[in-house]
Structures are given as C-alpha cells and as structure tokens.
Amino acid sequence: MPHPIMTHRRFTVNIITLGCSKNTVDSENLAGHLRAAGHTVHFDRLRNDTDIVILNTCGFIGDAKQESINTLLGQLQAAVRFNQRHHADGRRRVLIATGCLVERYRDQLQPEMPEVSAWFGVHQWDELLAYISHLASTSDQPSPFAAARALSTPRHYAYLKISEGCDRHCSYCAIPLIRGRHVSRPIEELVDEARRLVSEGVKELIVIAQDTTYYGLDLYGRRRLGDLLNLLATQSGAQWIRLHYTYPASFPLDAIEAMRRHPNICNYIDIPLQHISTSILHSMQRGIDRQGTLDLLQHFRQLLPDVAIRTTLIVGYPGETEADFQELKQFVAQARFDRMGCFAYSAEEGTPAEALGDPIDEDEKQRRVDELMALQQSISLQKNEARVGKEYRVLVDRREGDYYVARTEYDSPDIDDEVLIPADRRIPIGSFQQVVITQAMEHDLMARLV
C-alpha cells in the first residue's frame, strides 16, 4: 500500500505501548526524538485525533500476542473511521507497528494487514524515525536513539534499561529469538542518563533489563551489576533505586552488598524463580536446582533481613506432575514471598520446550494458578496485617477519588501493593511522606499521615 502523503511537516503522534517496562523505555526514547523534531506526542490508548499511531507490541506469551493483534485490529478500524471523517480535508492517519510481535511475525502479519503503513522490528528505531522524517518531507537526521527520551510514567519515577537482549537459554522463553544476544550499555552512559533523569524530577530509578544480573559480562568480561548500583547510589542523586528482573543462577552477590551499603537502594529484589522442582528446573534449562534456589533465598534474608522478595512462577509446564505442583505449593507456603505472580505455561514456537508439546489441559493449568494465588493471598494478608501500627516512608504516585495512592520501598509501581491515604488535605504528587499503617487488606494498606 502506498504511504499516505502528509500536507504538513509536524504531526501529532500517539504511542501505544503494550507489554513490559523494557518496551516502555523504547517508546519513551522514541517519543523524545519525535518531540525534539517538533512533533506533538501523546501516550494514550483512547486518543483518536492524531495523525500517526505507533503501536509498540508485545510477543512474549500467547495472551500478550493476542492482545497485540486485537489492539492492532482496533487501531486499523479507528484509522478507517478517522480517514472517512477527514476525507474532505485530506488528512490521513498513518498506523505504524513495531516491537516484539513485529520482530517475530512480520512476514505473517503484513499480508493480513496491508492497511498498516509500516512495520519495524525491535532494532529498527532509527529506520522508524527516518520514515517519519520522510513523511514530514524533512531531511532531519535523528541523533542516536538512546540520546533522547520523553517519559510516559509519572515524572517522579522512571525505568533505567541497562542492557538489551538475553544470553540465557530458558526452554520456554522466546525473548532471545526476539531481542537477540545480551548487549550491556556502558556504565558511564547509564550514570549520565540517571543524572539527567534526576535533574528532570525523577526520584525513583527502576533498573531493568531482560536479565539485570548478566550486566557487564559482555562489555567488561565480568558481571558489574554491583559496581553499577554503587555508582547510581552515590552519583545519580536518586532517592530510591529499585532492582528488577534478576536471575537466580550465578547471582552476583556484590549487588546485595551494594543494597546493604546504600540506604537509597530499596530493600527489594525481583527474581523470577519459575519453579522449585529440580526436574522441572532442569527441563526449563534454568541453570539452578531446588537446593541452589533455597540457598540463594536464605542468603538474601541473612544479609538483608528486611528485604521484600517478588517472584513469578510457571505452572503447567510439560511434564509437571501433581507431585511437582504440590512441591511448588509447599515451597510457596514456606518461602512466604512478599509479592508473587503466577502464569500458566504457554507453548512458544521456536523454543526448546516446543518439542515437549503442551500435554496439560488449560483447565488444569488454571486450577494450579488459582490454588497458588489463593495461597499467596493469605500470605500477603498476614504480612500486611503485621504492618498495622508501623511507620513507613512512602512515595505518592497519584490521587484517585478520596485517596492518595502511594508506595513503600517494598513495592514497585503497577504490580505491587499500594498505600491509600485519605485526601483530607493536599499532598503533592511525587513527594515522600511519613505514614502510619491503620488497616490491612490482601494487596493494599490504609494509612494516615504522621
């Protein structure tokens, strides 16, 4: 399909981001470049008045892929309606698809959706910017992609993506097929970006990657996550630094030492463990067994007694017996994670686990998910009830109705517990406050200002 001809040089652009926080950072970098070129950029799934829509897709698991396809189809329909409405004035909406789903399935998607104006994979950001420059009939040459960024998150927190890709070979995971080999960003570049974000009002930096524990191995010949955390803690000016997406095998323990040393590094570890059965872990190619997992958790809690541990688990993996599942339930009951998510196994084409088939039916998978999450809910309630009457420092994210919504250092935005503070007086969004917990629920806390 020929590309539409635009009649003006500066556009309104809506970027819709699906999937994980790594995609969020990519979209923010893209938005920064577009704004620098004079375009107006929005992050709003419901907006329907822009010249260009860029859909940054997810292709990680079945549900995420389906959401991406459904959103793409919905945006196509919206573009048709927009073009009909503006037929007389000649405006035409351009729909651009990018991200992980496009990287994996572009050849299959393009013939089915010829109305999409352009398709770009996860390493084609410069080409995407050049395409928009071409539409604008301008010879602007975009600067390196990571050099500009416009936040889509509230201005008081931001994600800091320290590397791209993954060298792990987990049997169920398609990320290496989509994102490629692990590539670390230089420490100096990351510290400079962190300083810039803090100078613009960011108070909390959330360190992310496909695998943060692998950081530095490709660039420096050794893991340097601990060194990076030390520098961020001492040189960025961030008041909170939070660590996400760690990997249990060969965990760099100097990162824990950095957390002990610096009070502005949150006592929080996000570590997807996926399972506890040694036979399942071996089949998943996780590089660790049951005892290694237990030893690592014990080490965390010995060095950081106040640490909040978030994990995710997979049930219904091929070969998971009822005995394996009961072992996992017992593990969750004993480990008492502060935060936990659970997913039903989704067979992904091209992964090593694809050859194992998908023998466990979906109802059985869902039963196992429900049982684990019910167990975790009871643990979460007990842990929250133990906080009643205690004082915490919280970061205020937003106001909703009669309450301000805040978080402790033990909670990451969007995925963890929240602290609700009655809005009987004004509290600045993005400010730190001291509160006392007054009431506990399974996943939220009520509090009053000190």
PyMOL commands that set and color helices and strands:
alter all, ss='L'
color gray80, all
select helices_A, chain A and resi 21-36+62-85+100-112+125-135+145-147+175-179+187-199+212-214+217-220+225-235+254-261+278-284+290-303+322-335+352-356+362-385
alter helices_A, ss='H'
color red, helices_A
select strands_A, chain A and resi 12-17+40-42+52-57+94-99+118-120+157-161+163-164+183-184+204-208+240-243+265-270+308-315+339-344+391-400+403-407+418-422+432-440+444-449
alter strands_A, ss='S'
color yellow, strands_A
deselect
rebuild
show_as cartoon
